[in-house]
């Protein structure tokens, strides 16, 4: 999947992945896609919740060997 920005929050635990994703999304233009890589198990719950709360669209989510990839379209 194509994306405009990338954020790697591997090694960081809740709530840092969500806080950093929110900050990065604020800087993006509407419609831009942010790819987030996280290895915190709670990210699988927290990142989709961030999208719902802040009006963004989770356009992709993939489990990988060592974490998760999320593709978020800024609302």
mmCIF file of the C-alpha atoms, coordinates in Angstrom:
data_MODEL
# 
_entry.id   MODEL 
# 
loop_
_atom_site.group_PDB 
_atom_site.id 
_atom_site.type_symbol 
_atom_site.label_atom_id 
_atom_site.label_alt_id 
_atom_site.label_comp_id 
_atom_site.label_asym_id 
_atom_site.label_entity_id 
_atom_site.label_seq_id 
_atom_site.pdbx_PDB_ins_code 
_atom_site.Cartn_x 
_atom_site.Cartn_y 
_atom_site.Cartn_z 
_atom_site.occupancy 
_atom_site.B_iso_or_equiv 
_atom_site.pdbx_formal_charge 
_atom_site.auth_seq_id 
_atom_site.auth_comp_id 
_atom_site.auth_asym_id 
_atom_site.auth_atom_id 
_atom_site.pdbx_PDB_model_num 
ATOM 1  C CA . UNK A 1 1  ? 0.000   0.000   0.000  1.00 0.00 ? 1  UNK A CA 1 
ATOM 2  C CA . UNK A 1 2  ? 1.252   3.478   -0.833 1.00 0.00 ? 2  UNK A CA 1 
ATOM 3  C CA . UNK A 1 3  ? 1.645   6.045   1.936  1.00 0.00 ? 3  UNK A CA 1 
ATOM 4  C CA . UNK A 1 4  ? 2.749   9.657   2.333  1.00 0.00 ? 4  UNK A CA 1 
ATOM 5  C CA . UNK A 1 5  ? 4.474   9.538   5.732  1.00 0.00 ? 5  UNK A CA 1 
ATOM 6  C CA . UNK A 1 6  ? 5.886   6.835   7.948  1.00 0.00 ? 6  UNK A CA 1 
ATOM 7  C CA . UNK A 1 7  ? 6.076   6.592   11.732 1.00 0.00 ? 7  UNK A CA 1 
ATOM 8  C CA . UNK A 1 8  ? 8.020   3.834   13.488 1.00 0.00 ? 8  UNK A CA 1 
ATOM 9  C CA . UNK A 1 9  ? 7.099   3.536   17.153 1.00 0.00 ? 9  UNK A CA 1 
ATOM 10 C CA . UNK A 1 10 ? 8.622   0.098   17.719 1.00 0.00 ? 10 UNK A CA 1 
ATOM 11 C CA . UNK A 1 11 ? 9.853   -0.320  21.268 1.00 0.00 ? 11 UNK A CA 1 
ATOM 12 C CA . UNK A 1 12 ? 7.448   2.276   22.649 1.00 0.00 ? 12 UNK A CA 1 
ATOM 13 C CA . UNK A 1 13 ? 4.573   1.319   24.901 1.00 0.00 ? 13 UNK A CA 1 
ATOM 14 C CA . UNK A 1 14 ? 1.083   2.659   25.431 1.00 0.00 ? 14 UNK A CA 1 
ATOM 15 C CA . UNK A 1 15 ? 0.209   5.501   25.274 1.00 0.00 ? 15 UNK A CA 1 
ATOM 16 C CA . UNK A 1 16 ? 3.214   6.718   23.230 1.00 0.00 ? 16 UNK A CA 1 
ATOM 17 C CA . UNK A 1 17 ? 2.325   5.064   19.879 1.00 0.00 ? 17 UNK A CA 1 
ATOM 18 C CA . UNK A 1 18 ? -1.099  6.742   19.848 1.00 0.00 ? 18 UNK A CA 1 
ATOM 19 C CA . UNK A 1 19 ? 0.203   10.111  21.038 1.00 0.00 ? 19 UNK A CA 1 
ATOM 20 C CA . UNK A 1 20 ? 2.938   10.165  18.401 1.00 0.00 ? 20 UNK A CA 1 
ATOM 21 C CA . UNK A 1 21 ? 0.551   9.034   15.645 1.00 0.00 ? 21 UNK A CA 1 
ATOM 22 C CA . UNK A 1 22 ? -1.917  11.766  16.615 1.00 0.00 ? 22 UNK A CA 1 
ATOM 23 C CA . UNK A 1 23 ? 0.840   14.397  16.530 1.00 0.00 ? 23 UNK A CA 1 
ATOM 24 C CA . UNK A 1 24 ? 2.094   13.232  13.129 1.00 0.00 ? 24 UNK A CA 1 
ATOM 25 C CA . UNK A 1 25 ? -1.435  13.133  11.692 1.00 0.00 ? 25 UNK A CA 1 
ATOM 26 C CA . UNK A 1 26 ? -2.057  16.750  12.754 1.00 0.00 ? 26 UNK A CA 1 
ATOM 27 C CA . UNK A 1 27 ? 0.819   17.837  10.503 1.00 0.00 ? 27 UNK A CA 1 
ATOM 28 C CA . UNK A 1 28 ? -0.539  16.019  7.427  1.00 0.00 ? 28 UNK A CA 1 
ATOM 29 C CA . UNK A 1 29 ? -2.943  17.315  4.793  1.00 0.00 ? 29 UNK A CA 1 
ATOM 30 C CA . UNK A 1 30 ? -6.450  15.793  4.751  1.00 0.00 ? 30 UNK A CA 1 
ATOM 31 C CA . UNK A 1 31 ? -6.457  12.587  2.714  1.00 0.00 ? 31 UNK A CA 1 
ATOM 32 C CA . UNK A 1 32 ? -2.773  11.851  3.305  1.00 0.00 ? 32 UNK A CA 1 
ATOM 33 C CA . UNK A 1 33 ? -1.900  8.332   4.443  1.00 0.00 ? 33 UNK A CA 1 
ATOM 34 C CA . UNK A 1 34 ? 0.316   7.661   7.448  1.00 0.00 ? 34 UNK A CA 1 
ATOM 35 C CA . UNK A 1 35 ? 1.953   4.248   7.838  1.00 0.00 ? 35 UNK A CA 1 
ATOM 36 C CA . UNK A 1 36 ? 2.559   3.373   11.491 1.00 0.00 ? 36 UNK A CA 1 
ATOM 37 C CA . UNK A 1 37 ? 4.681   0.442   12.637 1.00 0.00 ? 37 UNK A CA 1 
ATOM 38 C CA . UNK A 1 38 ? 4.185   -0.573  16.279 1.00 0.00 ? 38 UNK A CA 1 
ATOM 39 C CA . UNK A 1 39 ? 5.143   -3.613  18.316 1.00 0.00 ? 39 UNK A CA 1 
ATOM 40 C CA . UNK A 1 40 ? 3.096   -2.833  21.426 1.00 0.00 ? 40 UNK A CA 1 
ATOM 41 C CA . UNK A 1 41 ? 0.310   -5.461  21.586 1.00 0.00 ? 41 UNK A CA 1 
ATOM 42 C CA . UNK A 1 42 ? -2.180  -2.790  22.691 1.00 0.00 ? 42 UNK A CA 1 
ATOM 43 C CA . UNK A 1 43 ? -1.627  -0.882  19.447 1.00 0.00 ? 43 UNK A CA 1 
ATOM 44 C CA . UNK A 1 44 ? -3.991  -3.338  17.722 1.00 0.00 ? 44 UNK A CA 1 
ATOM 45 C CA . UNK A 1 45 ? -6.753  -1.843  19.891 1.00 0.00 ? 45 UNK A CA 1 
ATOM 46 C CA . UNK A 1 46 ? -5.487  1.696   20.431 1.00 0.00 ? 46 UNK A CA 1 
ATOM 47 C CA . UNK A 1 47 ? -4.710  2.743   16.839 1.00 0.00 ? 47 UNK A CA 1 
ATOM 48 C CA . UNK A 1 48 ? -8.172  1.798   15.467 1.00 0.00 ? 48 UNK A CA 1 
ATOM 49 C CA . UNK A 1 49 ? -9.715  3.613   18.462 1.00 0.00 ? 49 UNK A CA 1 
ATOM 50 C CA . UNK A 1 50 ? -7.633  6.710   17.646 1.00 0.00 ? 50 UNK A CA 1 
ATOM 51 C CA . UNK A 1 51 ? -9.003  6.668   14.096 1.00 0.00 ? 51 UNK A CA 1 
ATOM 52 C CA . UNK A 1 52 ? -12.594 6.427   15.310 1.00 0.00 ? 52 UNK A CA 1 
ATOM 53 C CA . UNK A 1 53 ? -12.187 9.142   17.951 1.00 0.00 ? 53 UNK A CA 1 
ATOM 54 C CA . UNK A 1 54 ? -10.325 11.616  15.730 1.00 0.00 ? 54 UNK A CA 1 
ATOM 55 C CA . UNK A 1 55 ? -12.256 11.067  12.487 1.00 0.00 ? 55 UNK A CA 1 
ATOM 56 C CA . UNK A 1 56 ? -9.535  9.300   10.490 1.00 0.00 ? 56 UNK A CA 1 
ATOM 57 C CA . UNK A 1 57 ? -9.964  6.196   8.341  1.00 0.00 ? 57 UNK A CA 1 
ATOM 58 C CA . UNK A 1 58 ? -8.028  3.013   9.074  1.00 0.00 ? 58 UNK A CA 1 
ATOM 59 C CA . UNK A 1 59 ? -7.489  1.810   5.502  1.00 0.00 ? 59 UNK A CA 1 
ATOM 60 C CA . UNK A 1 60 ? -5.235  -1.124  6.364  1.00 0.00 ? 60 UNK A CA 1 
ATOM 61 C CA . UNK A 1 61 ? -3.936  -3.148  9.276  1.00 0.00 ? 61 UNK A CA 1 
ATOM 62 C CA . UNK A 1 62 ? -1.466  -6.023  9.011  1.00 0.00 ? 62 UNK A CA 1 
ATOM 63 C CA . UNK A 1 63 ? 0.157   -8.266  11.578 1.00 0.00 ? 63 UNK A CA 1 
ATOM 64 C CA . UNK A 1 64 ? 3.846   -8.851  10.995 1.00 0.00 ? 64 UNK A CA 1 
ATOM 65 C CA . UNK A 1 65 ? 6.386   -11.111 12.677 1.00 0.00 ? 65 UNK A CA 1 
ATOM 66 C CA . UNK A 1 66 ? 7.388   -8.428  15.153 1.00 0.00 ? 66 UNK A CA 1 
ATOM 67 C CA . UNK A 1 67 ? 4.427   -6.088  15.307 1.00 0.00 ? 67 UNK A CA 1 
ATOM 68 C CA . UNK A 1 68 ? 1.688   -4.347  13.362 1.00 0.00 ? 68 UNK A CA 1 
ATOM 69 C CA . UNK A 1 69 ? 1.444   -2.040  10.375 1.00 0.00 ? 69 UNK A CA 1 
ATOM 70 C CA . UNK A 1 70 ? -1.401  0.459   10.265 1.00 0.00 ? 70 UNK A CA 1 
ATOM 71 C CA . UNK A 1 71 ? -2.347  2.655   7.310  1.00 0.00 ? 71 UNK A CA 1 
ATOM 72 C CA . UNK A 1 72 ? -4.350  5.697   8.386  1.00 0.00 ? 72 UNK A CA 1 
ATOM 73 C CA . UNK A 1 73 ? -5.966  8.209   6.017  1.00 0.00 ? 73 UNK A CA 1 
ATOM 74 C CA . UNK A 1 74 ? -6.237  11.586  7.693  1.00 0.00 ? 74 UNK A CA 1 
ATOM 75 C CA . UNK A 1 75 ? -9.827  12.787  7.985  1.00 0.00 ? 75 UNK A CA 1 
# 
